[in-house]
Amino acid sequence: MTATQPVAARPTSPRPTGRPSASHPCAPWESVHTGTDRDAARTFYEDVHHAHELRFEDDGRPFHHRHRAVSSGRVSLRTSSVSAGWTAVLSPDRHYVLAWSVEGGTVLDADGPERTVMRPGVPVVYPTGRETRIVVRPGTEHSVHFAADFLEAVAVVGTDAAPRPLDLPVTASPARLGTLQEVVKAAAPALLDATTEGSARDALELMLAEAVLAAFRPVPDGRPAGPHAGTVERAKTFMHARFDRPLTAGEIAAAADCSVRTLQESFQRQEGVTPMAYLRDIRLEKARLGLELADPSAASVSDVATSCGFRHMGRFSGAYREEFGEYPGDTLRKRTRPAPPA
């Protein structure tokens, strides 16, 4: 039996889309998913973890699981309790995951060169940019999922650099983790309350994102997609890493190791848009986040737009208004950087 109890009518995991998700956070939503059926749980957790080959141990004892998520679309706090151990292959997606288990013993990159065994209560970051096998012990795990566009934008706040994929190490030094753990303790109670919204949630999410970045020392990542990635996945990886540069369909096709025609057909079939339209959407999402996080007294619309790959301000302004219902200058003026909570 499986029960889902959403507080608001929202899905239990980030919605799959053919284009980048909106950078502006939605109203917070909460969902609780429980069950005793292994097959239903496998389908659910493969979706939640963007995983495949997920298998639960079966020692003959009754099986049960419970998964709770509270999310704004930018940052999602999750708690998962499963009575059986499980293994799976996690595939890269556009999220960064900070996780810690209550019992410890979970193994990340179980078959790879960076094998890591989680210690009880010590946060790690799931490997990014490649598939990784995970072996999970029975018990409870807490995690914070950051939408990639959001965390990448926070990483370059106050600089002239364009946001791009980050290479986060799996582990961090105890000294740096201490500060992060204090921030998690301070922010989690309010973020786990779906009634915390608006500027209060914005400030907490920003504070948590900055603490993760400070602890895990991110560096820009331009690595290609993994060897098992398909044409569209390779193209997406290339575009996300280089969206601020002038790109042609030919360059994207070369990076995806296919012809321009194959690239066009693959995108239309899988995403419902052309590769160049997808690239424009990436740039618009990055620009919106940049404007939301920028200091209006120090940044200009043209600065943000140029850093996101736009060269014609008139076209950018029109496309931005069509996408988000307001001009970029309106976003910059009303989106001041929230102050951390007292």
N, C-alpha and C positions, 0 to 999 in steps of 0.2 A: 504494500500500500504506500502511496506517495501523497503527501499533502503540501500544497503551496499556499502561503498566507501572505499575500502582498498587502502592505499598508496603503500603497498607491498603485494604480494600474500601470505597473512598469515591469519589464522582463527581469528575470533573475540573473542575467548576465549581460555584458555589453552587447548592444544590438549589432548584428552583422550588417554592414552596408557596403555598397559599391563605391563609396567615396568616403573621405575622412569624416568622422563624426563632428558635429558642431562644437566649436571651441567654447561657446558660452554655456555655462552649466545649467542643467535643467533643475526643476524643483526637486529637492532631495526625495528619494524613495527608498523604501525598505522592503525586503522580501525574506521569507523564511521557507526553506524547503526541507522537508523531512521524509523519511521513508524506510522501508524494511526490505525492499526488493532490489537485489543486486543489479539486475539488468537495467532497471530504471535509473538507479544511482550511477551506473557506468555512463549512460547517455548524458545524464545531467552533468557529471564532473568532467567529461570530455569537452562539453560545451564551455563550462566555467573556466577550465584551465587551458582551453585551446589545445587539447591533447588528443593523442590517438594511442592505440594499443594499451588502453587502460584495463587493468585486471585486478580484481579484489581477491585476497586470500580467502579460502573457504576451509575452515577447520571444523565445520559441522555445527558451530554455535550460532545462535540467532544473530542476524545482521541488522544494523540500524545506522542511520546517519542523520545529521542535522547541519544545515548550512544557512547562515544568516548573512545578509549583505545590506549595507546602508550606503547609498551612492548619490553623488551630485552629477555624475557624468564625467567629471574631471578626476575625482578621487573617490575610491570605493574602499570601505573598511569591511572586512569579511572574517567570519569565524566558522570553521568547519570541524565537526567532530564525527569520526568514523570508527566503528567498532572493529573493523578489519584493516590489516595493512593492504597497501596497493602499490602497483607500479604503473608507470605510463611514460610516454615520450611527449614532452612539452615542445610545441612548435612556436617559433618566434611570432609575435603579433605586436600591435602598436600599443603596448602597455609595458610599464616597468613595475615589478612586483617586489615589495619588501615583505619578508615573512619570518615568523619565528614559531617554533612548536613548543608546546607545554612540556612534553615528555622528552624531546630531543630524539636523535637517532635517525632522522630523515636524511637520506643521501641524495645530493644533487650531483649531476654529471656522473652518474654511477658507472658508465662505461667509458668516460672520457679522461683527458689528461688533467682536468681540474677538479677531481673528485673531492667533494666537501661533505662532511658529516655535521649536521646541525646539532648544536648543544642546546640544552633546555633554556628557553627564554632569550636566546641570543639571536638578534636579527641578521638575516642575510638577504642578498638580492638574487633573485633567480637569474641564471645566465641569459644574456640578451644576444640577439643577432644570429642564433644558431639553435638547432634542436638539441635537447638534452634529456637524458633518461633520469627519472626521479623514482626513488624507492621510499615509500612513506610508511612509518610504523602506525599501528592503531593509536588513536588519541585525538588531540585537539591542536589545530594550527590556526594562528591569527595571521592576517595579511592585510597589506595596504596596496591597492592597485592604482597606479597613476596613469592617466591617459598620456600617451607619449608626447602629443603636441603640447600639453600643459607643462610637463616636467622639463621638456627641452626648451620651452620659452622661459621658464623660471631660471634655468641655468645660465641664460645670457642677459638677464635683467641688469641694467646699468652699464652694458657694454655696447659696442657697435656691431658685434658679431650677430650673424643670423642663426636662429636655432636649428639644430640638426641632430641626428641620432647620437645617443650617448653610449659610451662603453663603460658600464658600471662594474667594478669588481664585485665578486660574489661576497667577499668578507671585508670587514673593516677592523681597524685597531680598537682594542677595548677603550682607550681614552676617548676616541671619537664616538664610539657607540654609547658611552655614558650620557653625553649630551642629547643624542638622538632619543634614547630611551626616556629621558626626562620630558622631552617634548611630546613623545607619544602618550605618556601618562597624563600630561596636561591637556592635550587636545582631544584624545579619544572619547572621553565621556560626552562632550558636546557634539562631536562629529557622529557618534553613534545614535544621537537623538535626531530623528528625521525632521523635527520641528525647528532645528537650528538651520537657518537659511540666510540668504542675502549676504550683507557685508560681514556678518559674524562668521559665517561658514567660509567665506572667501579668505578672511584673515587667518583662520585656523589651517585651511588647506595650504595656503602660501607658507605659513610658518613650518608646517610639516614637510612640505616639499624642499624648502631651503635646508632643513635639518638633515634630510636624507642626502642631499647633494653635498653638504659639508662633510658628512661622515664617510661617504663612499667615493669622493674625489673623481667626479666624472671627467672624461676627456671626449672630444669629438670622435665619432666613429664613422668612417666611410667604407667599412668592409662590405664586400658583396654578400648577397643572400647565399644561404647554404647550398650544397650541391644537389639537394633533393627539391629545391624550390622550383616552381613552374615558371613559365614565361611571364605571367602577370606579376607574380611575387618578386621576381628578379627586377622587373621594370619598376615596381613600387619602391623597392629598396633603393634603387639608383635615384629615383626622383626625390625621395625623402632626404637623401644625403646631399643632393645638389640642387634643391629647388630654387636657391637664390641665384643660380647662374643661368645664362641663356641656354636653353636646351632645345634641340630639334627632335623630331620623331625618329630621324635616322640615328642620332646618338643614343636615344633610349632603346631603340631596337637592337643596336650593337651591344649595349650593356646587358640586354635580356637574351642575347645570342639567338636572334631570330631576324627575319625580314620585317620591313615596315608593314607590309600587308598582313603578315601573321600577327604582329603586335596589335594592329588595328582590329583585326577580327577577334583576337583573344580578349581584348578589353571590351569590345561590344558584346561579346557572348557572356563574359563573366561579370562585368561591371555595369554594362548598359550605357557606357560613355566612351568617348575617344580618349586615348592616352593624354593628349594635350588638354582636354577638358578636366581630366583627373588632376593633372599637374596644376592647372589654374585653381582648382578647389583646394589643393594642398596649400598653395600660396595665400589664398584668401583666409583659410583657417589660421595659418601662422600669423598673418597680418592682424587678424582680429585679436588673437591672444597678445601679440606685441603691443597693440594699442591699449588693451585692457590693463596690462601690467606696467605700461610706461608712465613716467612722471610727466604730466602735461606741461610743466614749467621748463622741462629740459629736452623734451623730444618733440618732433614734428611728424605729421602724417607722412610727408615725403621721405623722411628718414626711415620710418618703419616700413613703408611700402618698398623702398629701394632695397632694404635688407632682406626682403622676402621675394625678390626677383622681379618686381614690377618696374617697368621703365617708362610707361606712359601714365601720368597721374590722372588724366581725365578718364581713360579707360578703367583704371583701377577704381576710381571713385564710383563710376557707374556700376561696375560689376559688384562692388562691395555693397552698394545700396540695394541692388537687386537681390543679393544673397541674404543680407541681414536686416533689411528694412530701415536702415539709417545710414547717413554718410559717415565715413571714417573719422572726420573731425568731431562728430557728435560722440562717438565712442571714446575718443581720446579725452574729451573735456569732462565726461561724466565718470570715466573709469579711473579714479585715482587709486594709487597703490594703498591697500588697507594696512592700517597699523596693527602690529601684533597685539593680542589681548593682554590686558594687565595681569 
